[in-house]
Amino acid sequence: MSSTSNTLPLRARLTRILTPSPEETGQPVGLRQRMAYSGRIRRVEFLPMGLTVLFVPLLVGARDWADVLSWQTVAAAVLVVLGIQIGNMVNCLADRWEDQEYKPGQSDAVRNLGVPNVIRQIVGTGVVIAAVATWLVLSSRHVDLLLIGLLGGLLGVQYSLPPLHLKSRGIWQIPTLFAVLLFVPGLGILRAASRPWDWAAVVELAGYALAMTGVIVVNAAEDLPEDEKYGIRTFVVALGLSRALTAALGFVVAGAVIVVATVTARTGMTWGFLPFGLAAAVAAGYLWRLRAVTGGLPRDAAVTALRPAARAVPAVLAVLGWGTVVLALFVLADW
């Protein structure tokens, strides 16, 4: 039974997620192991990608180097990193039954830390976010940052939890991932600076977020059997593996085109297109290869062929994200 099964009332679903069952009592562990488990539920392997969520909007929105270094920037960076971590922790907590079969490391981390401990970490992180966000709003005098933060927080929590459980809303999973992991945090970075909205920077941010979302789809693709088993209707379940990977490739190509077109319209040609083009080619080639490897195979065989390659998702995201950062650096330096 899914942790968010629609056959249960809302209160029962939430209670099941937030309350440890008797078999979920893990072995006592030392401080070092607790720290390792805490890193695991935060999905620290995605931190290199997460840092690009900070640097891309920061650099595309900057008009000179003075815009890059400020206390508002530091505060926004803290909010982005901690916000992504909260979403990951909530996801590990809510999906710990589904993860037990194919991603036991995350499920074991929740069990050995203990559900109450994970909840305390989520709440504690939320308190820090609230304090930093309050200071940022007051110092920048941009009240609309509250709306951006509330939207990101709501989508992040409701991605994994009922009543919305946006992860299980078919094609709507994609705009949710696009918004909560990349676009909304990026808007927060853009708005944290003491300058008016730069709509060209917003469009460029959207292109970056769309391309990155295409790679993230592979994470949902490798979970196809257990998502079907537990009644979680992800984007991949709704479309099927082949069509989902084709759409993901389209996201990468479309996002890269948007970035190049926006930069060209704003500043003209730049040498930064070379590293960015190489990074986009790596990401597109990765998805093309996955389509080739899994094409024509039965579902189970296709997922078996996909899973080894899916381990490269954090690396591919880092390449694409940092390729975009390098492009933004070239533009800012007027190279």
FIPA-518557 format. One record per residue (C-alpha): x, y, z. Coordinates in steps of 0.25 Angstrom, whole numbers, padded with zeros to 4 digits, always signed. Example, Ala and Ser with C-alpha at 12.3 -4.5 7.8 and 13.67 -1.06 7.14 Angstrom:
2
+0049-0018+0031+0055-0004+0029
END
This chain:
335
+0000+0000+0000+0005+0014-0004+0009+0024+0007-0001+0033+0001-0011+0023-0004-0024+0030-0008-0032+0019-0001-0029+0025+0012-0035+0038+0018-0025+0050+0018-0023+0049+0033-0019+0034+0033-0010+0037+0021-0002+0048+0029-0002+0040+0041+0004+0028+0034+0015+0036+0029+0018+0044+0041+0017+0032+0051+0028+0021+0052+0022+0007+0051+0028-0004+0061+0037-0010+0050+0043+0004+0047+0052+0004+0059+0066+0004+0055+0079+0000+0062+0086+0011+0071+0097+0018+0063+0108+0027+0067+0109+0042+0063+0117+0040+0050+0107+0030+0045+0096+0039+0049+0102+0050+0041+0104+0041+0029+0089+0038+0030+0085+0052+0031+0093+0055+0018+0087+0044+0011+0073+0049+0014+0077+0062+0009+0082+0056-0004+0096+0063-0003+0100+0056-0016+0091+0067-0023+0098+0078-0016+0107+0082-0028+0094+0083-0036+0087+0091-0025+0099+0101-0025+0096+0104-0039+0081+0108-0035+0088+0119-0027+0099+0124-0037+0091+0123-0050+0080+0134-0046+0091+0142-0038+0100+0143-0050+0089+0145-0061+0083+0156-0053+0095+0163-0050+0100+0176-0057+0113+0177-0051+0122+0169-0041+0117+0177-0029+0103+0171-0031+0109+0157-0028+0115+0160-0014+0105+0164-0004+0099+0160+0009+0086+0158+0002+0093+0148-0007+0098+0140+0004+0084+0140+0011+0078+0135-0002+0088+0125-0004+0085+0119+0010+0070+0119+0006+0072+0112-0007+0081+0101-0001+0072+0098+0011+0059+0099+0003+0064+0088-0006+0069+0080+0006+0055+0081+0013+0048+0076+0000+0058+0064-0001+0056+0061+0014+0041+0061+0013+0042+0052+0000+0050+0042+0007+0041+0042+0019+0028+0040+0011+0034+0030+0001+0042+0021+0011+0033+0009+0008+0034+0010-0007+0049+0013-0006+0052+0000+0002+0052-0009-0010+0060-0001-0020+0067+0010-0012+0069+0004+0002+0080+0014+0006+0070+0025+0007+0059+0017+0014+0070+0011+0024+0074+0025+0027+0060+0029+0031+0059+0017+0039+0072+0018+0047+0071+0032+0049+0056+0030+0054+0044+0037+0048+0043+0047+0060+0058+0051+0058+0055+0053+0043+0043+0062+0046+0051+0070+0056+0062+0072+0045+0051+0077+0036+0045+0086+0046+0058+0091+0050+0062+0094+0036+0049+0101+0034+0051+0110+0046+0065+0114+0040+0059+0117+0027+0048+0126+0033+0058+0134+0041+0067+0136+0029+0055+0139+0020+0050+0150+0030+0063+0157+0030+0064+0156+0015+0050+0162+0013+0053+0173+0023+0067+0177+0017+0063+0177+0003+0049+0183+0005+0044+0173-0006+0031+0168+0001+0028+0159-0012+0039+0150-0007+0029+0145+0003+0020+0140-0008+0032+0134-0015+0036+0127-0002+0022+0122+0001+0020+0117-0013+0033+0109-0013+0030+0104+0001+0016+0099-0002+0020+0092-0015+0032+0086-0008+0024+0080+0003+0012+0076-0006+0021+0069-0016+0022+0057-0007+0011+0059+0003-0005+0059+0003-0014+0064+0000-0008+0069-0013+0003+0059-0015+0008+0066-0027+0018+0055-0030+0006+0046-0033-0001+0056-0043+0003+0051-0056+0009+0061-0065+0007+0072-0054+0019+0066-0047+0028+0072-0058+0024+0087-0056+0024+0084-0041+0039+0079-0042+0042+0091-0051+0037+0101-0041+0041+0095-0028+0055+0091-0031+0059+0101-0040+0050+0113-0045+0044+0118-0032+0057+0118-0024+0064+0125-0036+0053+0136-0035+0056+0137-0021+0071+0140-0024+0067+0150-0035+0058+0157-0026+0067+0157-0014+0076+0167-0021+0073+0182-0019+0069+0185-0034+0056+0184-0042+0051+0171-0049+0060+0167-0061+0050+0160-0070+0061+0155-0080+0068+0149-0068+0055+0142-0064+0053+0136-0078+0068+0131-0078+0065+0125-0064+0053+0118-0069+0061+0112-0081+0072+0107-0071+0061+0101-0062+0054+0094-0073+0067+0087-0078+0071+0083-0064+0057+0077-0062+0058+0068-0075+0070+0061-0068+0063+0060-0054+0052+0052-0061+0062+0040-0062+0060+0039-0047+0045+0037-0048+0048+0027-0060+0056+0018-0052+0045+0017-0041+0035+0013-0051+0032-0001-0045+0031+0003-0031+0023+0015-0034+0013+0006-0042+0013-0004-0031+0009+0007-0020-0001+0014-0029+0008+0027-0031+0004+0033-0044+0017+0040-0048+0020+0047-0061+0027+0034-0066+0015+0025-0062+0005+0034-0069+0013+0035-0082+0021+0022-0082+0036+0021-0082+0039+0023-0096+0030+0035-0098+0035+0041-0085+0049+0040-0089+0046+0046-0102+0039+0058-0095+0051+0059-0086+0060+0060-0098+0051+0071-0104+0052+0079-0090+0067+0079-0091+0067+0083-0105+0056+0094-0104+0063+0099-0091+0076+0101-0097+0070+0108-0109+0063+0118-0100+0076+0121-0092+0084+0123-0105+0073+0131-0111+0071+0140-0099+0086+0142-0097+0088+0146-0112+0076+0156-0111+0082+0162-0099+0097+0163-0102+0100+0156-0115+0110+0145-0118+0119+0141-0107+0130+0130-0105+0122+0125-0094+0113+0118-0104+0124+0108-0106+0125+0102-0092+0110+0103-0091+0107+0096-0104+0117+0085-0100+0109+0083-0087+0096+0083-0094+0101+0073-0104+0105+0064-0092+0091+0065-0086+0084+0063-0099+0094+0051-0103+0091+0045-0089+0076+0045-0092+0078+0040-0106+0086+0028-0101+0076+0025-0091+0065+0025-0102+0074+0016-0110+0077+0006-0099+0063+0004-0095+0055+0006-0108+0047-0006-0112+0049-0014-0099+0038-0019-0090+0036-0010-0078+0044-0018-0067+0055-0020-0077+0056-0006-0081+0056-0001-0066+0067-0011-0063+0075-0006-0075+0072+0009-0070+0076+0007-0056+0091+0006-0057+0092+0019-0066+0082+0026-0056+0093+0027-0046+0100+0038-0055+0088+0047-0053+0095+0056-0042+0108+0057-0051+0100+0061-0064+0092+0071-0056+0105+0077-0050+0111+0078-0064+0098+0084-0070+0097+0094-0058+0111+0098-0058+0112+0100-0073+0101+0110-0071+0108+0117-0060+0121+0118-0069+0112+0124-0080+0107+0134-0070+0121+0137-0065+0125+0140-0080+0113+0149-0082+0116+0157-0069+0131+0158-0073+0127+0163-0087+0135+0152-0093
END
